[in-house]
Amino acid sequence: MKKNNKRKIDKGKGKKTFDVGKVREDFPILKRKIYDKKLVYLDNAATSQKPKQVIKAIVDYYEKHNANIHRGVHTLSEEATVVVEKAREKVAGFIGVKNTKEVIFVRNASEAINLVMYSWAREKIGERDAVIVTEAEHHANLVTWQEFCKETGAELRIVKTDKEGMIQYDGVSKNKENGVVMGSLESLLDERVKLVAVTQVSNLLGNIFDIARMVKMVRKKSKLAKVLVDGSQSVPHMKVDVLKMGIDFLVFSAHKMLGPTGMGVLWGKEELLNEARPFLFGGDMISEVKLEGAKWNELPWKFEAGTPNMAGIVGLGAAVDYLSSLGMDRVREHEKGLMKYGLEKFEELENQGIVEIYGTRDLSKRGGILTFNVKGVHAHDVAQVLDREGIAVRSGQHCAQPLTERLGQMAMVRASVYIYNTREEIDYLIEKIGEVLKVFKI
């Protein structure tokens, strides 16, 4: 597989970009058509497509190495264990970690957040404490902590966003809105706060939040608070180093970073994971079982009950290989280039009164997501017309209803790019927005 990556991907030293044409050759699905139109896939924030290297790695596992891990001394079991643990090493390195005990395999980012909630937070956070989230969170990182606070009596505090959907670090007083405690991050922090759970990149708008600034504020004003980062929209698109960030937990999903569905990762500091209770009980998460009780396995297996998704783990490892061969700095530069081009084109439409664009215009603070509405047309109608032209975009509230409503909208269209998208595809999107105007006679 590595040999194939070298053949397909230009890894020239010092280059800021990669050969998108060669990258596209690795994605079989991009060759298909939708309604006899060439597929233009712009729904990457929901899930990414899979390169043949990842597909091959999964097939290869099933054809040559399939067996249950950690439980057998026969050859297939030992081989399967090796490839799974090798993938864990790759994932650890990808996020800047040497200690593989801190990498826990789960189904997705949502499960990872719930693991932290059930296993760690229930042991450490009580009714006199507080949890902070932001108005920009995906529902997975909002509803989980809403329910936790309802059950435990802890206070939920929410960082407000501005008119561009950027979270407000300071300058806004703490107050109550509809019974919810809200304000700037600075105004909400005190010694009662035991957890700050925030996204690094908004899945609705692509806005990038300053985690380093947030961590510094948290450590200064709430010394016992831990920081959980939802990296679902950051880990696939930019270099993420948890040690440099200074955070305590990171969650992300494989399917948004070229990997298979049903695979996710929780990274947590070893000392925090050691003091947390197991999330699920069953095989492999135990070291000893007697009729009167059991002792838990060591990390990371303490949190990996039952037979894991071995093929999914292998696929995630192959996805890490693929992205690493491109270089995450170059992945980020590619997306910034597409967003600069896309925003310029969309601003032309905005100036004509055709569309409305949401999110920051500062490219240094924006990921590869372009969220918009065609004036006078519902987002779902726009998406359906574009689908007939072969363009896949997402429409709705994008699992971020509070932020959608804060921006005064009921639904939005989201076009999200990745490593295989091109300027020509953005041009095609712009062109077919014209088709939307024709259909609805605007």
Sequence and secondary structure as in RCSB ss.txt:
>XXXX:A:sequence
MKKNNKRKIDKGKGKKTFDVGKVREDFPILKRKIYDKKLVYLDNAATSQKPKQVIKAIVDYYEKHNANIHRGVHT
LSEEATVVVEKAREKVAGFIGVKNTKEVIFVRNASEAINLVMYSWAREKIGERDAVIVTEAEHHANLVTWQEFCK
ETGAELRIVKTDKEGMIQYDGVSKNKENGVVMGSLESLLDERVKLVAVTQVSNLLGNIFDIARMVKMVRKKSKLA
KVLVDGSQSVPHMKVDVLKMGIDFLVFSAHKMLGPTGMGVLWGKEELLNEARPFLFGGDMISEVKLEGAKWNELP
WKFEAGTPNMAGIVGLGAAVDYLSSLGMDRVREHEKGLMKYGLEKFEELENQGIVEIYGTRDLSKRGGILTFNVK
GVHAHDVAQVLDREGIAVRSGQHCAQPLTERLGQMAMVRASVYIYNTREEIDYLIEKIGEVLKVFKI
>XXXX:A:secstr
 HHHHHHHS   TT S   HHHHHTT GGGG EETTEE EE BTTT     HHHHHHHHHHHHHT S SSS  SH
HHHHHHHHHHHHHHHHHHHTT   GGGEEEESSHHHHHHHIIIIIIHHH  TT EEEEETT  HHHHHHHHHHHH
HH  EEEEE B TTS B  SS   EEETTEEEE HHHH STTEEEEEEESB TTT BB  HHHHHHHHHHH TT 
EEEEE TTTTTTS   HHHHT SEEEEEGGGTTS TT EEEEE HHHHHTS  SS STTSEEEEETTEEEE  TT
GGG  SS  HHHHHHHHHHHHHHHHH HHHHHHHHHHHHHHHHHHHHHHHHTTSEEEES   GGGB SEEEEEET
TS HHHHHHHHHHTTEE EEE TT HHHHHHTT S EEEEE  TT  HHHHHHHHHHHHHHHHHTT 
